[in-house]
């Protein structure tokens, strides 16, 4: 059974995820930094540094949200970054963010479905995703479409929540994610379901070696897993064969 934000609704996961992000978009950036203690900024920076050896000139940011990962990717000095997302609420905030920072000519924010990306085959040097793949309706299908739009020799980098494996930290993290996070999320975003869905989706997600198996089934090779902060998050990297 699929993990969805609004269990009482008889709609697809894709539709529910879009609705959820539309609902929380005005407070999304604030909550991200607050609930992670700002460590999500460090995670994004570390993830982008992994791409420096590849020097990508064209980058696709899937499930871009308000564009924080796309902004971080500017450190690679690419020619073009395209961010795609299914939530118009998130995209509207992202477009305004790019305009205010004067980077809207480099970073384009577009509406798009991660499982049916509106791009031609072999179009991007790198495809990046931060905290988005666990929201895919069909993980393998989404990764296969990412593989399709990646050029031969190009790279895909995924930053995603994962499950801590150490006994003590695992217990602490479980208490935080199942008790504190939904409470704070509800108070600030007025959407309790969104921040109840988050820990549920993390628990259901195939992380670590399990994700690498799906990654490889989608066609990526030379895959690598880099755990972050006691395993709370992970970086995954894979290449498309030349």
C-alpha positions in Angstrom: 0.0 0.0 0.0 1.4 3.4 -1.0 2.2 5.9 1.7 0.2 9.1 1.0 -0.3 12.4 2.9 -4.1 12.3 3.0 -5.3 8.8 3.7 -8.9 9.8 3.7 -8.8 10.9 0.1 -9.3 8.6 -2.8 -6.7 10.2 -5.1 -3.3 9.2 -6.5 -0.1 9.7 -4.6 1.0 12.2 -7.3 -2.1 14.3 -6.8 -1.8 14.2 -3.0 1.9 15.1 -3.0 1.1 18.1 -5.3 -1.7 19.2 -3.0 0.4 18.8 0.1 3.3 20.9 -1.2 0.8 23.5 -2.5 -0.6 23.7 1.1 2.8 24.0 2.9 4.6 26.1 0.2 4.4 29.5 2.1 6.2 28.0 5.1 8.2 25.3 3.4 11.7 26.9 3.5 11.2 28.1 7.1 10.2 24.6 8.3 13.0 22.9 6.4 15.7 24.9 8.1 13.9 24.9 11.5 13.2 21.2 11.7 16.6 20.2 10.5 18.5 22.8 12.7 19.9 24.2 9.4 21.8 21.0 8.7 19.9 20.5 5.4 22.0 23.4 4.1 25.2 21.5 4.9 23.8 18.4 3.3 23.0 20.2 0.0 26.5 21.8 -0.1 28.2 18.5 0.5 26.1 16.8 -2.2 26.8 19.4 -4.8 30.6 19.1 -4.1 30.4 15.5 -5.2 29.6 16.8 -8.8 32.7 19.0 -9.2 34.8 16.3 -10.9 32.0 16.0 -13.6 31.8 19.8 -14.3 28.2 19.6 -15.6 27.1 22.4 -17.9 23.5 21.5 -18.1 21.7 20.4 -14.9 18.1 19.2 -14.3 16.8 19.5 -10.7 13.9 17.1 -10.3 11.3 17.8 -7.6 13.0 21.2 -7.3 10.5 22.6 -4.8 11.4 26.3 -4.2 14.8 25.8 -5.9 17.3 25.6 -3.0 19.2 22.7 -4.5 19.2 24.4 -7.9 20.7 27.5 -6.2 23.4 25.4 -4.6 24.2 23.9 -8.0 25.3 27.4 -9.1 28.6 26.7 -7.4 29.4 24.3 -10.3 29.2 27.3 -12.7 26.9 25.5 -15.2 25.5 27.1 -18.3 21.9 26.2 -17.5 19.9 24.7 -14.7 16.2 23.6 -15.1 14.1 22.9 -12.0 10.9 20.9 -12.4 8.2 20.2 -9.9 4.5 19.2 -9.8 3.6 21.8 -7.2 2.7 25.2 -8.7 2.7 26.7 -5.2 6.4 25.7 -4.7 7.3 26.8 -8.2 5.8 30.3 -7.8 7.9 30.8 -4.7 10.9 29.5 -6.4 10.5 31.7 -9.5 10.3 34.8 -7.2 13.4 33.6 -5.3 15.4 33.3 -8.6 14.2 36.7 -9.8 15.2 38.4 -6.5 18.6 36.8 -6.6 19.1 37.8 -10.3 19.7 34.2 -11.5 16.4 33.6 -13.4 18.3 33.6 -16.7 20.4 30.7 -15.5 17.8 28.8 -13.5 14.5 28.1 -15.2 11.6 26.7 -13.1 9.2 24.5 -15.0 6.1 22.4 -14.2 6.8 18.8 -14.8 6.1 15.2 -13.5 9.2 13.3 -12.4 7.9 10.1 -14.0 7.2 11.8 -17.4 9.9 14.4 -17.7 9.2 16.9 -20.5 12.7 16.7 -22.0 14.4 14.8 -24.9 16.6 11.8 -24.4 20.2 12.5 -23.3 19.6 16.2 -22.7 21.4 16.8 -19.3 25.0 16.4 -18.1 23.7 15.9 -14.6 20.3 15.3 -12.9 19.9 16.1 -9.2 17.1 15.4 -6.7 17.0 16.5 -3.1 14.4 15.0 -0.7 12.1 14.2 -3.7 12.5 10.6 -4.8 10.6 9.1 -1.9 7.6 11.1 -3.1 7.7 9.5 -6.5 4.5 7.4 -7.2 6.7 4.8 -8.8 10.4 5.0 -7.8 11.8 2.7 -10.5 9.8 4.4 -13.2 10.9 7.9 -12.1 14.6 6.8 -11.9 14.3 5.3 -15.4 13.0 8.5 -16.8 15.8 10.4 -15.1 18.2 7.9 -16.8 16.6 8.6 -20.1 17.2 12.4 -20.0 20.8 12.0 -18.7 23.4 12.1 -21.4 25.7 9.1 -21.8 28.6 9.5 -19.3 26.4 11.9 -17.3 25.6 11.6 -13.6 22.6 11.4 -11.4 22.9 12.6 -7.7 20.1 11.9 -5.2 20.0 13.4 -1.7 17.4 11.8 0.5 16.4 11.1 4.0 17.4 7.6 5.3 17.0 5.6 8.4 19.8 5.8 11.1 21.3 2.4 11.9 22.9 3.1 15.3 20.7 1.8 18.1 20.8 5.0 20.3 20.5 7.5 17.5 17.9 5.4 15.9 15.7 5.7 19.0 16.3 9.5 19.4 15.5 10.1 15.7 12.4 8.0 15.9 11.1 10.0 18.8 11.9 13.3 17.1 10.4 12.4 13.7 7.2 10.8 15.1 6.5 13.2 17.9 8.3 16.6 17.7 8.3 17.0 13.9 4.5 16.5 13.3 3.8 18.8 16.3 6.0 21.7 15.0 4.9 21.1 11.4 1.2 21.3 12.4 1.7 24.5 14.4 3.6 26.4 11.7 2.2 25.0 8.5 -1.4 24.2 9.6 -1.1 20.9 7.7 -0.7 18.0 10.2 -0.8 15.4 7.5 2.2 16.8 5.7 4.5 16.3 8.7 3.0 13.0 9.7 3.6 11.8 6.1 7.3 12.7 6.3 8.4 10.1 8.8 6.1 7.5 7.3 7.5 8.0 3.9 11.1 7.8 5.2 10.3 4.5 7.0 8.8 3.1 3.8 11.6 4.2 1.6 14.2 1.7 0.4 17.4 3.4 1.6 21.1 2.5 1.6 21.9 -0.7 -0.4 18.2 -1.2 -1.1 18.1 2.1 -3.0 21.3 1.3 -4.9 19.6 -1.9 -6.2 16.7 0.2 -7.6 19.2 2.8 -8.9 21.0 0.1 -10.8 17.8 -1.5 -12.0 17.0 1.9 -13.6 20.2 1.7 -15.6 22.8 3.6 -13.5 26.3 2.2 -13.0 29.3 3.0 -10.7 26.8 3.7 -8.0 27.9 5.0 -4.6 26.2 5.6 -1.2 27.4 8.3 1.2 25.6 8.3 4.6 25.3 11.7 6.3 24.8 12.7 10.0 24.5 9.2 11.5 22.5 8.1 8.5 19.7 10.6 8.8 20.3 11.5 5.2 22.2 9.9 2.3 23.8 10.9 -1.0 23.5 8.5 -3.9 25.5 8.8 -7.1 25.2 6.9 -10.3 26.4 7.3 -13.9 24.8 6.6 -17.3 27.1 4.4 -19.4 28.8 6.1 -22.3 
